[in-house]
Amino acid sequence: MTTTLLLIRHASNDLLKENRIGGRMPGVHLNEQGRAEAEALAERLSRTDLAAVYSSPMERAQETARFIADRHGLEVHIHPGLHEVDCGRWSGQPTDRLREDPYWFPLRIYPSRVPFPGGENSWEVQIRVLAALDEIQAAHPGRTVAVVSHADPIRLAVAHYIGLPIDLFRRLSISPASLTVVTFEPLPQAPHITRPRLVSLNDTAHLE
């Protein structure tokens, strides 16, 4: 009854090329490169027996998820717990300019307590993402599920599963359209409790 979650970062968009923080800014769609990446990922997963496909509410995540779901005749389930980090007033801003902000350095070294101005801190993000993944895991025991989200939510989930302190989560790399696989095995003495295992991290073998 091992359950497998395929944690997928959305594919590329123009904000990434422009080095701007997207956050929850609406209207950010996959660009041509991103659509090619999503298609390649969908092809790789076309022979995987998926029980369901879940996505963050953001357009770029939903579009990536649809490439995968269409190959399996599945619908995309939108889960608010998979949402991108709320970057508050920094959403849409270029990182070069933000490095001059007095919040930049504290947020980089102590993200569990220092929030984005007007937004979330990393501890809050980790709590909601883990709750979402627990819910998805419980809904599909023993199956494989594709979950499309964003770089920081995935990194924060993985950090928890491997015991990495939350303030070090940015040491993990999660590339656009990458695949990170985590399995959950029931404990023999307490089958209602599952033990996570990181199988692969930031797998981009399907991309050129």
C-alpha positions in Angstrom: 0.0 0.0 0.0 2.8 2.4 -0.8 1.5 5.7 -2.0 3.6 7.8 -4.4 3.4 11.5 -5.0 5.0 13.0 -8.1 5.8 16.6 -7.0 6.1 18.7 -10.2 7.1 22.3 -10.6 5.2 24.1 -13.3 7.0 24.7 -16.6 8.8 27.9 -17.7 7.2 31.3 -18.2 8.4 34.7 -19.1 8.8 35.9 -15.5 11.5 33.4 -15.0 13.4 34.7 -18.0 13.0 38.2 -16.7 14.2 37.3 -13.2 11.1 38.6 -11.6 9.3 37.2 -8.5 5.9 35.9 -9.7 4.2 35.1 -6.4 0.5 35.1 -6.9 0.4 37.6 -9.7 -2.4 36.6 -12.0 -2.1 36.1 -15.7 1.3 34.4 -15.8 1.1 31.6 -18.4 3.5 29.1 -19.9 5.6 30.4 -22.7 6.7 28.4 -25.8 9.6 26.8 -23.9 7.3 26.0 -21.0 4.7 24.3 -23.2 7.5 22.2 -24.8 8.7 21.3 -21.3 5.2 20.3 -20.1 4.7 18.2 -23.2 8.0 16.4 -22.6 7.0 15.7 -19.0 3.6 14.5 -20.0 5.2 12.1 -22.5 7.5 10.7 -19.8 4.5 10.1 -17.5 2.2 8.8 -20.2 2.9 5.1 -19.2 2.6 5.8 -15.5 -0.6 4.6 -13.9 -1.9 7.9 -12.3 -4.9 7.9 -10.0 -5.3 11.7 -10.1 -3.7 15.0 -11.0 -3.7 18.0 -8.6 -2.7 21.5 -9.2 -2.0 24.9 -7.5 -4.7 27.5 -8.5 -2.1 29.5 -10.5 -2.5 29.5 -14.3 1.1 28.3 -15.0 0.6 25.3 -12.7 -2.9 24.4 -14.1 -1.6 24.6 -17.7 1.3 22.2 -16.8 -1.1 19.8 -15.0 -3.5 19.7 -18.0 -0.7 18.4 -20.3 -0.3 15.5 -17.9 -4.0 14.9 -17.2 -5.0 14.9 -20.8 -2.7 11.9 -21.5 -4.6 9.9 -18.9 -8.2 11.1 -19.5 -8.2 12.7 -16.0 -9.4 16.1 -14.7 -7.2 18.5 -12.9 -8.2 19.0 -9.2 -7.4 22.4 -7.9 -6.1 22.5 -4.3 -5.5 25.8 -2.6 -3.0 24.2 -0.3 -0.6 23.9 -3.3 -0.7 27.6 -4.0 2.4 29.6 -4.7 4.0 31.6 -1.8 2.2 34.8 -1.2 5.0 37.3 -1.8 2.9 40.3 -0.9 4.2 43.6 -2.3 7.2 41.8 -3.9 5.0 40.0 -6.5 6.1 40.8 -10.0 9.1 42.8 -8.9 12.6 42.2 -10.4 15.0 40.5 -8.0 17.8 42.9 -8.8 15.8 45.7 -7.4 14.6 43.7 -4.4 18.2 42.9 -3.3 18.4 46.5 -2.2 15.4 46.1 0.1 16.2 45.9 3.8 14.0 42.8 4.1 16.1 40.9 1.5 18.9 39.6 3.7 16.8 38.7 6.8 14.3 36.9 4.6 17.1 34.8 3.0 18.7 33.7 6.3 15.6 33.4 8.5 12.7 32.6 6.2 10.8 30.7 8.8 10.1 33.8 10.8 10.6 36.7 8.3 7.7 37.0 5.9 7.6 38.5 2.5 6.4 42.1 3.0 2.6 41.8 3.1 2.8 38.0 2.5 3.7 34.6 4.0 6.7 33.3 5.8 8.1 29.9 5.0 6.8 28.2 8.1 3.2 29.2 7.1 3.8 27.8 3.6 5.2 24.5 4.8 2.3 24.0 7.1 -0.4 24.4 4.4 1.5 22.4 1.8 2.1 19.5 4.1 -1.6 19.5 5.1 -2.5 19.4 1.4 -0.2 16.6 0.6 -1.4 14.6 3.6 -5.0 15.1 2.3 -4.1 14.0 -1.2 -2.1 11.0 0.1 -5.0 9.9 2.3 -7.5 10.2 -0.7 -5.4 7.8 -2.9 -3.8 5.1 -0.7 -1.5 2.8 -2.6 -1.7 4.8 -5.8 0.5 7.3 -7.7 -0.7 10.9 -7.9 0.8 13.9 -9.9 0.9 17.1 -7.9 1.8 20.3 -9.7 2.9 23.2 -7.6 5.8 25.7 -7.3 9.5 25.7 -6.4 9.3 26.9 -2.8 6.3 24.8 -1.7 7.9 21.7 -3.1 11.3 22.5 -1.5 9.6 23.1 1.9 7.7 19.8 1.7 10.9 17.9 0.8 12.8 19.7 3.6 10.2 18.4 6.1 10.3 14.8 4.7 14.1 14.5 4.9 14.5 16.4 8.2 16.2 19.5 6.7 15.9 22.6 8.9 13.3 24.9 7.3 15.8 27.8 7.2 18.0 25.8 4.9 15.3 24.8 2.4 16.7 27.0 -0.4 19.7 24.6 -0.6 17.4 22.3 -2.5 17.1 22.9 -6.3 13.7 22.5 -8.0 13.8 23.4 -11.7 10.9 24.2 -14.0 9.0 21.1 -15.1 11.1 18.9 -12.8 10.0 15.7 -11.2 10.5 15.0 -7.5 9.2 11.6 -6.2 8.3 10.9 -2.6 6.8 7.6 -1.4 4.8 6.9 1.7 4.9 3.5 3.4 2.6 2.5 6.2 4.4 1.6 9.4 3.9 -2.1 10.3 3.0 -1.4 13.9 0.7 1.6 13.0 -0.6 1.3 9.4 -2.5 4.5 9.7 0.9 6.3 9.9 3.1 6.5 6.8 6.8 7.0 6.5 8.1 9.3 3.7 11.0 8.4 1.5 12.6 10.7 -1.0 13.1 8.6 -4.2 14.3 11.4 -6.6 14.8 15.1 -6.5 14.7 17.7 -9.3 14.7 15.0 -12.0 14.8 16.7 -15.5 15.9 13.8 -17.6 12.9 14.3 -19.9 14.1 17.8 -20.9 16.7 18.6 -23.5 
